[in-house]
Amino acid sequence: MPQTQHPAFTFLIVLFIVWLFLPDSEYQSQSIALSDLILSRLSHYRASLDVLNATRWGDFSPLEADRKEDDHASAPKYVNLTGFREEDRFSWQDLGRFRERGLRLSRHAIPAVGGEQLWDVAQGEPVWANASGVLLGQWVRRQESVPRTYDSFNLSQSVPSMHWIGDKTEWARNMTGTAGRIHVRLEGNKTVTGYEQLSKTDGPLSGGLIRNVKSAVTFEDTEGSGLSWEMRLWGVHWPRQGVIMMTTTSEKFDGIFGLPHLTPGPDYFQSSQRLLNQTLAHTIATKKKNIYSDQSIPWNSDIENPLHTPNPSPHCEYVMYVQIHPPSRQSLGFGSASPKGENMADILQAIESELESPLGAPINHVPKLHMSAVIYSPDCGLFLETKGPPDFPPSEANHLLGVKTEVQISRINHWLLAYAVLMFGQVILLKGQMKETYTPSTLGRVSFWTISMMLIVDGMTFSAAATWVATAQHTFLPTLTLMFASFMSMTIGGSLLAKIHEIQTPQPRRRDGAQGAAGANSGTTSTTSSAPLTPNRTGTGPILPGPVTAGRGSGTPAAVDQATAANIADGAAAVPGAAAAARPAAPPTQAQTFQSIMGRFILLSVCISFVGISSMTWYTAVRSWFLNICAFIYLSMWVPQIYRNIIRNCRRALKWQFVVGESLLRLLPLSYFWLRQDNFLFARTEPRAFVTLCLWVWLQIFVLATQDAVGPRFGIPKGWTPDAWDYHPVLREDNVEAGGLPIGLGPEDSPARDRRRSSEDRDKPRPGGGTTRAIDCAICREVLEVPVVKAGEEDMSVTGVFARRMYMVTPCRHIFHTPCLESWMKFRLQCPICREDLPPL
């Protein structure tokens, strides 16, 4: 009896749905205390901006090398910015080295022309004006001047307004290894500020154009801790020279306000100071105006926690110098006679204009983004560089390589559309399979868990696409297409799975008195039960039960005793209380409903999704093992079908088009991330793991093919599997007298005897031993040639195995062509001749 839900439970669900659809309030989930913290932080930023505007180039010179020759006797100079003060104890010993290495990379990327270094005056080789894009490369660690630990600082004295957590342990973002991978995602501001209108005395020489830029940088400490650190950096970009300066900003480091003091020279300082004076002031004013609706901290380097917290955790700060390399002339499609000077700049500008605002202009090829970088941590004393020329050959590493944002979006769209096409291919395969498996006999062969594994992954794809489509901008239509395709695959697969569950779920037995009385009445009028359907495995008796014409009561003594015991049990069930005395009462078993199974599948999908998302912060090796294991389990979808074929003694349950097609369609999306180096996720490729996955899938297909060819239980010990009827038995002449041959092949069967007399060759000898006898198939009325093994011989040849696949023998001792009887059993599990019930395939 179904259980009814409590009214209070229903009321709570309705109340939750109503609350879910209520409009958000302007002050919903906002804290007054948090607003006070934000205001205090913005006030500190306002004061820091005033300090920046009041300083000049040279006011921050913490080292002897940074001071002028006539100022060698003066003390080191600091500015009143957090992290730039003397009491903050930051390690600025490598600041001069940081500037020198940055200029070295810039002059190597844009070499001198005719002995004159035009890069210094912003007249060198043209580079990309908009550096927005994604890049991937490797970093190497240089020897720092002074090693630093958390004992080198006193954060309580440096920032007394904060309550630090974990300041006496190893800080986050600390690179302990000597090399690793770096992933950079740059976002440039489209607004460009120019200073050409200024006089030559006031205007900066090399920073005539400048714009804001921000980036999300991920460092993988491959050879060290194995962790990945993700941070956000903010800074400025000089498009004419291709120089980008970025820094992190936190409670203990006013990086964005002191960035102009870290630039290579006074020209960069002057242009960046003017730009930051405008943009930072506007951001602070906007944040104060929207203090209750937007409580995120501007220029926060922590991507996971954009809000301000009174108990921060310290982490290493970084300053990054990036040089954009000019695209090669070969990448633009030009040879040795390529255009120079302004023509190259016009070509790059035309490409960027078409990418940002497409008008249909022909673009043969968009060159890749190429950058080099120097990374410096003034508090942790780390000094990192991207790996590439001139210190390393280009064949080993080539700094940072990537594509522009528009090209990256185009790649994502193409992959989403390709994945949607694959999902539609899965829909076609599912429809073709459903046309073959629509009867109880064919549905009983298909493994429930094989289709379930496919359905779970399709459901996860649909959930991911439906979640992303709500916020997708540039990828909305491809994501919507993928969502529709995955929904179709999930729906059709779910309907097939529901039918399989309905057929394969055993019905619960009723144990009431009425059924017992009915069973007793039927038992008094019925004869003995039919003979068991299990073939004789000893070889001493007949391999088949007695002929159906011999009567239901005839058979082996064991069958008679079994029938008698069944009649006694049925008669005892009719007597009140006798059934309980004869056997203990067992409660009826309640099978799981399809809805409950689907609920568990949904819960499993959610758990896998959450663990997969959290794995991005795991160690690289652990994350790789986790993803490979998940892929291995997912691609083991044919293992349950192999097991069901063995248990049911079924040769083939699925179409070969479905098996091979599904294997290919589900391997192709994985091949993109496991094999392609420049995949849009920049995931680490693992060709060996993918080859292993492919071999595993094709091994499963080979086992399925072997089961179809030589039998599902070939090579399996007999004691490992339950008894099942063998429709392809070995027919032997020594079982003729015991009635072991099918009807029509024995010497006592006159129709077959007459037909053999009329034939010219009678019993034809077989090459492998034995004879071949002929009989008419009752379904197609065509001649069926059956191999019969001679007495005392064994037929273990390969030809004998395949010859037995041509015929099928029923428990009632009738024989048919295999295709004929299989087609018949798709609709009815009864013998076409005597209407005796047949065991399913």
DAHULIN-V565795 format. One record per residue. RES is the residue in three letters. SS is DSSP state (2 for helix, 1 for strand, 0 for the rest). NEAR is the number of other ideal C-beta (glycine too) atoms within 12 Angstrom. D_CENTER is the distance of its C-alpha to the mean C-alpha in Angstrom with 1 decimal. Layout:
RES_SS_NEAR_D_CENTER + RES_SS_NEAR_D_CENTER
This chain:
MET_0_4_41.6 + PRO_0_7_38.8 + GLN_0_7_38.7 + THR_0_8_39.5 + GLN_0_12_37.7 + HIS_0_10_39.9 + PRO_2_10_41.1 + ALA_2_10_40.2 + PHE_2_13_36.5 + THR_2_13_36.5 + PHE_2_13_38.3 + LEU_2_14_35.8 + ILE_2_15_32.9 + VAL_2_15_35.0 + LEU_2_14_35.9 + PHE_2_13_32.3 + ILE_2_12_31.4 + VAL_2_12_34.5 + TRP_2_13_33.7 + LEU_2_11_30.2 + PHE_0_10_31.7 + LEU_0_11_34.5 + PRO_0_9_34.6 + ASP_0_12_33.7 + SER_0_10_36.8 + GLU_0_12_37.5 + TYR_0_15_38.0 + GLN_0_13_35.4 + SER_0_12_33.7 + GLN_0_21_35.7 + SER_0_18_37.8 + ILE_2_13_41.3 + ALA_2_15_41.0 + LEU_2_23_37.8 + SER_2_23_39.7 + ASP_2_18_42.5 + LEU_2_26_40.2 + ILE_2_33_38.8 + LEU_2_23_42.4 + SER_2_22_43.4 + ARG_2_37_40.6 + LEU_2_32_41.3 + SER_2_19_45.0 + HIS_2_31_44.1 + TYR_2_35_42.2 + ARG_2_24_45.3 + ALA_2_21_47.5 + SER_2_37_45.3 + LEU_2_33_45.4 + ASP_2_21_49.2 + VAL_2_30_49.3 + LEU_2_38_47.2 + ASN_2_23_49.6 + ALA_2_16_52.7 + THR_0_28_51.7 + ARG_0_18_52.3 + TRP_0_26_51.0 + GLY_0_21_52.3 + ASP_0_28_52.4 + PHE_0_35_49.5 + SER_1_28_50.6 + PRO_0_31_49.8 + LEU_0_25_50.8 + GLU_2_19_53.9 + ALA_2_21_52.3 + ASP_2_31_51.4 + ARG_0_20_55.0 + LYS_0_14_57.7 + GLU_2_10_60.4 + ASP_2_7_63.1 + ASP_2_16_61.0 + HIS_0_14_60.5 + ALA_0_10_62.6 + SER_0_15_60.6 + ALA_0_13_58.1 + PRO_0_25_54.3 + LYS_1_25_53.2 + TYR_0_26_50.5 + VAL_0_33_49.5 + ASN_0_25_49.2 + LEU_0_38_45.4 + THR_0_35_43.2 + GLY_0_44_42.1 + PHE_0_41_44.8 + ARG_0_26_47.7 + GLU_2_20_49.5 + GLU_2_20_49.0 + ASP_2_30_45.2 + ARG_0_27_45.5 + PHE_0_40_42.7 + SER_0_30_42.8 + TRP_0_39_43.9 + GLN_0_24_45.3 + ASP_0_37_42.7 + LEU_2_35_42.9 + GLY_2_23_45.3 + ARG_2_28_43.2 + PHE_2_40_40.1 + ARG_2_29_42.1 + GLU_2_23_43.5 + ARG_2_31_40.2 + GLY_2_39_38.8 + LEU_2_28_41.9 + ARG_2_25_41.7 + LEU_2_39_38.1 + SER_2_41_39.3 + ARG_2_28_42.4 + HIS_2_24_40.5 + ALA_2_36_38.1 + ILE_0_33_41.0 + PRO_0_21_43.9 + ALA_0_18_47.6 + VAL_1_17_49.4 + GLY_0_8_53.0 + GLY_0_7_53.0 + GLU_1_14_52.3 + GLN_0_22_49.1 + LEU_2_23_48.4 + TRP_2_33_45.2 + ASP_2_24_47.3 + VAL_2_20_48.8 + ALA_0_32_45.7 + GLN_0_21_47.0 + GLY_0_33_44.8 + GLU_0_33_42.2 + PRO_0_35_40.3 + VAL_0_37_36.7 + TRP_0_44_34.1 + ALA_0_33_35.6 + ASN_0_33_32.3 + ALA_0_45_29.8 + SER_0_35_26.9 + GLY_1_39_23.7 + VAL_1_36_20.9 + LEU_1_42_21.8 + LEU_1_39_20.7 + GLY_1_41_23.2 + GLN_1_32_24.7 + TRP_1_41_27.3 + VAL_1_30_30.2 + ARG_1_31_32.4 + ARG_1_26_36.1 + GLN_0_15_38.8 + GLU_0_24_39.7 + SER_0_21_43.3 + VAL_0_22_43.4 + PRO_0_19_40.7 + ARG_0_27_39.8 + THR_0_21_38.8 + TYR_2_25_38.8 + ASP_2_14_42.5 + SER_2_22_43.3 + PHE_0_30_42.9 + ASN_0_18_44.5 + LEU_2_34_42.2 + SER_2_16_44.6 + GLN_2_18_47.3 + SER_2_29_45.2 + VAL_0_27_43.5 + PRO_0_14_45.6 + SER_0_21_44.3 + MET_0_26_40.9 + HIS_0_18_40.1 + TRP_0_28_37.8 + ILE_1_18_35.4 + GLY_0_16_34.7 + ASP_0_29_37.0 + LYS_0_17_38.4 + THR_0_15_35.2 + GLU_0_22_33.0 + TRP_0_34_31.7 + ALA_1_36_28.2 + ARG_0_37_27.0 + ASN_0_30_29.3 + MET_0_40_28.4 + THR_0_25_29.9 + GLY_0_25_28.8 + THR_0_20_30.4 + ALA_1_26_27.4 + GLY_1_33_23.8 + ARG_1_35_21.4 + ILE_1_46_21.9 + HIS_1_33_19.9 + VAL_1_43_22.2 + ARG_1_34_21.7 + LEU_1_39_25.2 + GLU_1_28_26.6 + GLY_1_36_30.2 + ASN_0_27_32.7 + LYS_0_20_34.2 + THR_0_18_37.6 + VAL_0_25_39.6 + THR_1_30_42.8 + GLY_1_20_45.7 + TYR_0_27_48.8 + GLU_0_19_50.8 + GLN_0_10_53.4 + LEU_0_18_54.4 + SER_0_10_57.3 + LYS_0_12_56.8 + THR_0_8_58.1 + ASP_0_14_55.7 + GLY_0_22_52.6 + PRO_0_36_50.1 + LEU_0_26_50.6 + SER_0_34_47.0 + GLY_0_39_45.0 + GLY_0_28_46.3 + LEU_1_28_43.0 + ILE_1_44_40.5 + ARG_1_35_37.5 + ASN_1_36_35.1 + VAL_1_42_31.6 + LYS_1_35_28.8 + SER_1_43_25.7 + ALA_1_28_22.7 + VAL_1_43_22.7 + THR_1_32_20.4 + PHE_1_44_22.1 + GLU_1_35_20.4 + ASP_0_30_23.2 + THR_0_28_22.2 + GLU_0_20_25.6 + GLY_0_26_26.6 + SER_0_23_25.1 + GLY_0_23_21.5 + LEU_0_28_20.6 + SER_1_33_19.3 + TRP_1_43_21.6 + GLU_1_28_21.0 + MET_1_41_24.2 + ARG_1_37_25.8 + LEU_1_44_28.9 + TRP_1_42_31.6 + GLY_1_47_34.3 + VAL_1_47_36.1 + HIS_1_46_36.0 + TRP_1_45_39.0 + PRO_0_37_38.1 + ARG_0_37_41.2 + GLN_0_48_40.6 + GLY_0_41_36.8 + VAL_1_48_36.9 + ILE_1_51_34.6 + MET_1_48_35.4 + MET_1_45_33.0 + THR_1_46_33.2 + THR_0_44_31.8 + THR_0_39_33.9 + SER_1_41_34.3 + GLU_0_40_37.1 + LYS_0_40_38.5 + PHE_1_43_38.1 + ASP_0_44_39.3 + GLY_2_44_37.4 + ILE_2_47_37.4 + PHE_2_43_41.2 + GLY_2_44_42.1 + LEU_2_46_40.0 + PRO_2_45_43.1 + HIS_2_43_44.9 + LEU_2_47_42.2 + THR_0_39_42.3 + PRO_0_37_44.1 + GLY_0_30_47.3 + PRO_2_20_49.5 + ASP_2_31_48.4 + TYR_2_40_44.8 + PHE_2_34_46.1 + GLN_2_32_48.2 + SER_2_43_45.7 + SER_2_45_42.8 + GLN_2_37_45.3 + ARG_2_28_46.4 + LEU_2_38_42.9 + LEU_2_43_41.7 + ASN_2_28_45.0 + GLN_2_24_44.1 + THR_2_32_40.4 + LEU_2_39_40.4 + ALA_2_24_43.4 + HIS_2_18_41.9 + THR_2_30_38.7 + ILE_2_32_40.7 + ALA_2_18_43.0 + THR_2_17_40.1 + LYS_2_29_38.5 + LYS_2_24_41.8 + LYS_2_14_42.4 + ASN_0_20_39.1 + ILE_0_30_39.2 + TYR_0_21_38.5 + SER_0_19_35.8 + ASP_0_22_33.8 + GLN_0_31_33.9 + SER_1_25_31.4 + ILE_0_34_32.9 + PRO_0_36_33.3 + TRP_0_40_32.3 + ASN_0_33_30.3 + SER_0_41_28.2 + ASP_0_29_26.0 + ILE_0_26_22.9 + GLU_0_20_21.9 + ASN_0_21_25.5 + PRO_0_17_27.4 + LEU_1_24_30.2 + HIS_0_34_33.3 + THR_0_26_33.9 + PRO_0_21_37.3 + ASN_0_16_35.8 + PRO_0_30_33.7 + SER_1_27_32.2 + PRO_0_37_33.3 + HIS_1_39_31.1 + CYS_0_40_32.0 + GLU_0_44_32.9 + TYR_0_46_32.3 + VAL_1_48_34.1 + MET_1_50_32.6 + TYR_1_45_34.6 + VAL_1_46_32.8 + GLN_1_41_34.5 + ILE_1_46_33.2 + HIS_0_42_34.2 + PRO_0_35_35.9 + PRO_0_34_34.1 + SER_0_21_35.8 + ARG_0_22_38.1 + GLN_0_13_36.5 + SER_0_24_33.2 + LEU_0_26_35.2 + GLY_0_18_36.7 + PHE_0_19_40.1 + GLY_0_11_42.1 + SER_0_8_44.9 + ALA_0_8_46.8 + SER_0_19_44.2 + PRO_0_18_45.3 + LYS_0_18_46.0 + GLY_0_15_46.5 + GLU_2_13_46.2 + ASN_2_17_45.0 + MET_2_26_41.8 + ALA_2_26_41.4 + ASP_2_17_41.9 + ILE_2_31_39.3 + LEU_2_34_36.7 + GLN_2_21_37.8 + ALA_2_23_37.6 + ILE_2_32_34.1 + GLU_2_35_33.0 + SER_2_19_35.0 + GLU_2_21_33.4 + LEU_2_30_29.8 + GLU_2_22_30.7 + SER_0_14_32.9 + PRO_0_16_32.3 + LEU_0_11_35.6 + GLY_0_7_34.9 + ALA_0_16_36.4 + PRO_0_12_35.5 + ILE_0_23_33.3 + ASN_0_14_32.9 + HIS_0_18_30.4 + VAL_0_29_29.1 + PRO_0_33_29.5 + LYS_0_30_26.9 + LEU_1_44_27.4 + HIS_1_37_29.0 + MET_1_44_30.0 + SER_1_46_31.4 + ALA_1_46_31.6 + VAL_1_46_33.6 + ILE_1_46_32.4 + TYR_1_42_35.0 + SER_0_41_34.9 + PRO_0_42_38.5 + ASP_0_41_38.1 + CYS_0_38_36.1 + GLY_0_35_37.9 + LEU_0_42_34.8 + PHE_1_37_35.2 + LEU_1_43_32.2 + GLU_1_40_32.0 + THR_1_43_29.5 + LYS_0_34_29.9 + GLY_0_32_31.8 + PRO_0_22_35.3 + PRO_0_19_38.1 + ASP_0_21_37.4 + PHE_0_20_34.7 + PRO_0_11_34.8 + PRO_0_17_32.4 + SER_0_9_31.2 + GLU_0_15_29.8 + ALA_0_25_28.4 + ASN_0_28_29.2 + HIS_0_37_28.5 + LEU_1_43_26.0 + LEU_1_31_24.6 + GLY_1_37_22.6 + VAL_1_36_23.1 + LYS_1_36_24.7 + THR_2_31_22.9 + GLU_2_27_24.0 + VAL_2_31_22.6 + GLN_2_32_19.2 + ILE_2_27_19.2 + SER_2_22_20.3 + ARG_2_29_17.4 + ILE_2_30_14.9 + ASN_2_26_17.1 + HIS_2_21_17.3 + TRP_2_29_13.6 + LEU_2_36_13.4 + LEU_2_23_16.5 + ALA_2_24_15.4 + TYR_2_38_12.3 + ALA_2_33_15.0 + VAL_2_23_17.3 + LEU_2_33_15.0 + MET_2_38_14.7 + PHE_2_24_18.5 + GLY_2_28_18.9 + GLN_2_39_17.3 + VAL_2_32_19.8 + ILE_2_23_22.6 + LEU_2_33_21.8 + LEU_2_37_21.7 + LYS_2_25_25.0 + GLY_2_23_26.6 + GLN_2_36_25.7 + MET_2_29_27.1 + LYS_2_18_30.3 + GLU_2_27_30.7 + THR_0_33_29.8 + TYR_0_20_32.0 + THR_0_24_34.7 + PRO_2_21_34.8 + SER_2_30_35.2 + THR_2_32_32.2 + LEU_2_33_30.0 + GLY_0_30_31.1 + ARG_0_37_29.7 + VAL_0_43_26.1 + SER_0_36_24.0 + PHE_2_33_22.8 + TRP_2_26_19.8 + THR_2_37_18.6 + ILE_2_44_18.4 + SER_2_33_17.1 + MET_2_32_13.9 + MET_2_45_13.3 + LEU_2_38_14.5 + ILE_2_36_12.3 + VAL_2_37_9.0 + ASP_2_42_11.3 + GLY_2_33_12.5 + MET_2_30_9.4 + THR_2_36_8.9 + PHE_2_34_12.7 + SER_2_26_12.7 + ALA_2_26_10.5 + ALA_2_33_12.7 + ALA_2_21_15.8 + THR_2_18_15.4 + TRP_2_23_14.9 + VAL_2_24_17.6 + ALA_0_15_20.3 + THR_0_12_20.2 + ALA_0_23_19.1 + GLN_0_15_22.1 + HIS_0_21_21.7 + THR_0_29_18.6 + PHE_2_20_20.1 + LEU_2_19_21.1 + PRO_2_29_18.0 + THR_2_32_15.9 + LEU_2_23_18.6 + THR_2_28_18.5 + LEU_2_40_14.8 + MET_2_32_15.7 + PHE_2_25_18.7 + ALA_2_33_17.1 + SER_2_40_14.5 + PHE_2_27_17.4 + MET_2_26_19.5 + SER_2_42_17.2 + MET_2_37_16.8 + THR_2_24_20.6 + ILE_2_30_21.8 + GLY_2_41_19.6 + GLY_2_31_20.9 + SER_2_26_24.4 + LEU_2_40_24.3 + LEU_2_38_23.0 + ALA_2_25_25.8 + LYS_2_26_28.4 + ILE_2_36_27.2 + HIS_2_30_27.5 + GLU_2_20_30.9 + ILE_2_24_32.2 + GLN_2_32_31.0 + THR_0_22_31.8 + PRO_0_14_35.3 + GLN_0_12_37.8 + PRO_0_14_39.4 + ARG_0_16_43.0 + ARG_0_15_45.8 + ARG_0_19_48.4 + ASP_0_14_51.2 + GLY_2_19_54.8 + ALA_2_13_54.8 + GLN_2_18_52.4 + GLY_2_29_54.4 + ALA_2_21_57.6 + ALA_2_18_56.0 + GLY_2_26_54.9 + ALA_2_26_58.4 + ASN_2_16_60.0 + SER_2_19_57.8 + GLY_2_25_58.3 + THR_2_16_62.1 + THR_2_12_62.0 + SER_0_19_59.5 + THR_0_19_60.1 + THR_0_25_58.2 + SER_0_26_54.5 + SER_0_29_53.1 + ALA_0_34_52.5 + PRO_0_23_49.2 + LEU_0_28_46.6 + THR_0_26_45.9 + PRO_0_31_47.3 + ASN_0_27_49.8 + ARG_0_18_48.2 + THR_0_11_51.5 + GLY_0_19_53.0 + THR_0_13_56.5 + GLY_0_25_56.3 + PRO_0_32_55.2 + ILE_0_33_51.6 + LEU_0_40_51.8 + PRO_0_36_53.5 + GLY_0_28_56.9 + PRO_0_31_57.4 + VAL_2_26_56.9 + THR_2_17_60.5 + ALA_2_21_61.7 + GLY_0_16_61.1 + ARG_0_22_58.5 + GLY_0_18_60.7 + SER_0_20_61.0 + GLY_0_29_58.7 + THR_0_25_58.4 + PRO_2_13_60.0 + ALA_2_18_56.7 + ALA_2_27_55.7 + VAL_2_23_59.0 + ASP_2_16_58.7 + GLN_2_20_55.2 + ALA_2_26_56.5 + THR_2_20_59.4 + ALA_2_18_57.3 + ALA_2_23_55.1 + ASN_2_25_58.3 + ILE_2_21_59.6 + ALA_2_22_56.5 + ASP_2_29_56.5 + GLY_2_24_60.2 + ALA_2_23_59.7 + ALA_2_32_57.1 + ALA_2_25_59.8 + VAL_0_18_62.0 + PRO_0_13_61.3 + GLY_0_13_59.9 + ALA_2_19_59.9 + ALA_2_26_56.2 + ALA_2_16_55.5 + ALA_2_12_58.0 + ALA_2_18_56.6 + ARG_0_13_53.0 + PRO_0_9_51.2 + ALA_0_16_49.6 + ALA_0_12_45.8 + PRO_0_10_43.9 + PRO_0_14_41.9 + THR_0_13_38.3 + GLN_0_15_36.0 + ALA_0_16_32.9 + GLN_0_18_29.7 + THR_0_16_29.3 + PHE_2_25_26.4 + GLN_2_14_25.9 + SER_2_15_25.6 + ILE_2_27_22.9 + MET_2_24_20.9 + GLY_2_15_21.4 + ARG_2_17_20.0 + PHE_2_33_16.9 + ILE_2_22_16.5 + LEU_2_16_17.2 + LEU_2_22_14.8 + SER_2_28_11.9 + VAL_2_20_13.3 + CYS_2_17_13.6 + ILE_2_28_10.1 + SER_2_23_9.1 + PHE_2_15_12.1 + VAL_2_20_11.6 + GLY_2_22_8.2 + ILE_2_18_10.1 + SER_2_15_13.1 + SER_2_24_11.7 + MET_2_25_12.2 + THR_2_22_15.8 + TRP_0_21_15.9 + TYR_0_19_17.6 + THR_2_30_15.9 + ALA_2_21_16.6 + VAL_2_19_15.5 + ARG_2_26_12.1 + SER_2_25_11.8 + TRP_2_17_13.0 + PHE_2_24_10.8 + LEU_2_31_7.5 + ASN_2_27_9.8 + ILE_2_21_11.2 + CYS_2_26_8.3 + ALA_2_31_7.7 + PHE_2_24_11.5 + ILE_2_21_12.0 + TYR_2_34_10.0 + LEU_0_37_11.9 + SER_0_27_15.0 + MET_0_38_15.6 + TRP_0_37_19.1 + VAL_2_25_20.4 + PRO_2_26_21.6 + GLN_2_40_23.3 + ILE_2_35_25.0 + TYR_2_27_26.3 + ARG_2_34_27.6 + ASN_2_37_29.4 + ILE_2_30_31.1 + ILE_2_25_32.1 + ARG_2_32_33.4 + ASN_0_32_34.8 + CYS_0_36_33.1 + ARG_0_32_32.6 + ARG_0_33_30.1 + ALA_0_42_28.5 + LEU_0_43_26.0 + LYS_0_24_26.8 + TRP_2_20_26.0 + GLN_2_20_24.8 + PHE_2_38_22.2 + VAL_2_37_21.1 + VAL_2_23_20.9 + GLY_2_26_19.6 + GLU_2_41_16.6 + SER_2_36_15.8 + LEU_2_23_16.0 + LEU_2_35_14.2 + ARG_2_34_11.1 + LEU_2_29_11.3 + LEU_2_27_12.0 + PRO_2_32_8.8 + LEU_2_35_7.5 + SER_2_28_11.1 + TYR_2_25_11.0 + PHE_2_29_9.1 + TRP_2_29_10.6 + LEU_2_23_14.0 + ARG_0_22_14.9 + GLN_0_20_16.5 + ASP_0_24_16.8 + ASN_0_26_13.4 + PHE_0_30_13.5 + LEU_0_23_11.3 + PHE_0_29_13.6 + ALA_0_28_11.1 + ARG_0_27_13.2 + THR_0_24_13.4 + GLU_0_26_14.0 + PRO_2_17_16.0 + ARG_2_14_17.5 + ALA_2_28_14.4 + PHE_2_28_13.3 + VAL_2_19_16.9 + THR_2_20_16.8 + LEU_2_33_14.0 + CYS_2_26_16.0 + LEU_2_18_19.1 + TRP_2_26_17.9 + VAL_2_33_17.0 + TRP_2_21_20.4 + LEU_2_20_22.2 + GLN_2_32_21.3 + ILE_2_30_22.6 + PHE_2_19_25.7 + VAL_2_28_26.4 + LEU_2_38_26.3 + ALA_2_23_28.6 + THR_2_23_30.9 + GLN_2_34_31.1 + ASP_2_28_32.1 + ALA_2_20_34.7 + VAL_2_25_36.4 + GLY_0_28_35.5 + PRO_0_34_32.7 + ARG_0_28_34.8 + PHE_0_28_35.7 + GLY_0_15_35.9 + ILE_0_22_35.2 + PRO_0_10_38.1 + LYS_2_18_40.0 + GLY_2_9_40.0 + TRP_2_12_36.2 + THR_0_23_36.0 + PRO_0_16_37.9 + ASP_0_19_40.8 + ALA_0_28_40.0 + TRP_0_32_42.1 + ASP_0_33_42.0 + TYR_0_36_42.7 + HIS_0_37_43.3 + PRO_0_36_45.9 + VAL_0_36_48.2 + LEU_0_42_51.6 + ARG_1_34_54.5 + GLU_2_28_58.3 + ASP_2_23_59.3 + ASN_2_29_58.0 + VAL_0_24_60.2 + GLU_0_15_62.9 + ALA_0_23_60.5 + GLY_0_29_59.1 + GLY_0_32_55.7 + LEU_0_37_55.4 + PRO_0_40_54.1 + ILE_0_35_56.8 + GLY_0_33_58.4 + LEU_0_39_58.0 + GLY_0_30_60.6 + PRO_0_17_64.3 + GLU_0_16_65.5 + ASP_0_25_63.5 + SER_2_13_66.2 + PRO_2_18_64.1 + ALA_2_29_62.0 + ARG_2_20_65.2 + ASP_2_13_66.9 + ARG_2_21_64.0 + ARG_2_27_63.9 + ARG_2_13_67.7 + SER_2_12_67.3 + SER_0_18_64.8 + GLU_0_10_66.0 + ASP_0_14_64.0 + ARG_0_16_63.7 + ASP_0_25_61.2 + LYS_1_18_59.5 + PRO_1_15_58.7 + ARG_0_23_55.1 + PRO_0_15_54.3 + GLY_0_24_52.4 + GLY_0_24_55.3 + GLY_0_30_56.3 + THR_1_28_57.0 + THR_1_32_55.3 + ARG_1_36_56.7 + ALA_1_29_56.2 + ILE_1_35_55.9 + ASP_1_28_55.2 + CYS_0_29_51.9 + ALA_0_26_52.7 + ILE_0_26_49.9 + CYS_0_17_50.1 + ARG_0_13_53.8 + GLU_0_16_52.9 + VAL_1_20_54.0 + LEU_1_33_51.6 + GLU_1_27_52.4 + VAL_1_41_51.6 + PRO_1_39_51.8 + VAL_1_42_54.0 + VAL_1_33_54.2 + LYS_0_23_57.7 + ALA_0_19_59.0 + GLY_0_12_58.3 + GLU_0_20_55.6 + GLU_0_16_51.8 + ASP_0_28_49.5 + MET_0_15_46.5 + SER_0_20_46.1 + VAL_2_15_43.0 + THR_2_19_45.1 + GLY_2_30_46.1 + VAL_2_21_42.5 + PHE_2_20_41.7 + ALA_2_28_45.1 + ARG_2_34_44.3 + ARG_0_27_41.3 + MET_0_29_43.8 + TYR_1_39_45.5 + MET_1_38_44.7 + VAL_1_40_47.2 + THR_0_40_47.2 + PRO_0_36_48.6 + CYS_0_32_51.7 + ARG_0_38_52.4 + HIS_0_39_51.7 + ILE_1_43_50.0 + PHE_1_37_48.1 + HIS_1_29_46.0 + THR_2_29_42.3 + PRO_2_20_41.0 + CYS_2_25_43.9 + LEU_2_34_43.2 + GLU_2_32_39.4 + SER_2_22_39.9 + TRP_2_29_42.5 + MET_2_32_40.4 + LYS_0_25_37.7 + PHE_0_16_40.2 + ARG_0_19_42.6 + LEU_0_26_42.5 + GLN_1_21_46.2 + CYS_0_29_48.4 + PRO_0_27_49.7 + ILE_0_25_53.2 + CYS_0_21_54.0 + ARG_0_15_51.3 + GLU_0_25_50.3 + ASP_1_20_46.9 + LEU_0_31_44.4 + PRO_0_30_41.5 + PRO_0_30_38.1 + LEU_0_36_36.2
